């Protein structure tokens, strides 16, 4: 059944693998790439900074 696919099917599989590989490479670059916090102020602590009990 899988062997019945023609050259168009193989091309489609290669396209899907290429897009998946590009997405994976982009995710790795974003996850492990350098980042620099913006200067000019205290570090943002999110909700801990704005929490006001009582």
C-alpha positions in Angstrom: 0.0 0.0 0.0 2.8 2.5 0.9 4.7 1.3 -2.1 1.9 2.5 -4.5 2.8 6.1 -4.0 4.4 7.7 -7.1 7.1 10.4 -7.4 4.6 13.1 -6.3 4.1 11.3 -3.0 7.9 11.1 -2.4 8.2 14.8 -3.2 5.4 15.6 -0.7 7.1 13.6 2.0 10.4 15.4 1.3 8.6 18.8 1.5 7.0 17.9 4.8 10.4 16.7 6.2 12.1 19.9 5.0 9.5 22.1 6.6 9.7 20.1 9.9 13.5 20.3 9.8 13.4 24.1 9.3 11.0 24.5 12.1 13.1 22.4 14.4 16.2 24.4 13.5 14.4 27.7 14.2 13.2 26.4 17.6 16.8 25.4 18.5 18.1 28.8 17.5 15.5 30.5 19.6 15.9 28.2 22.6 19.7 28.3 22.7 20.5 31.6 21.0 22.0 34.5 23.0 19.6 37.0 24.5 20.3 40.3 26.2 17.9 42.0 28.6 17.1 45.6 27.8 19.1 48.1 29.7 17.9 51.2 31.5 15.9 50.0 34.5 15.5 47.3 37.1 14.9 43.7 35.9 11.2 43.0 35.3 10.0 40.5 37.9 6.5 40.2 36.6 3.7 39.7 39.1 6.0 39.7 42.1 6.8 43.3 41.5 3.2 44.5 41.4 1.8 42.3 44.2 0.3 44.4 46.9 -1.1 42.4 49.8 -3.9 44.0 51.8 
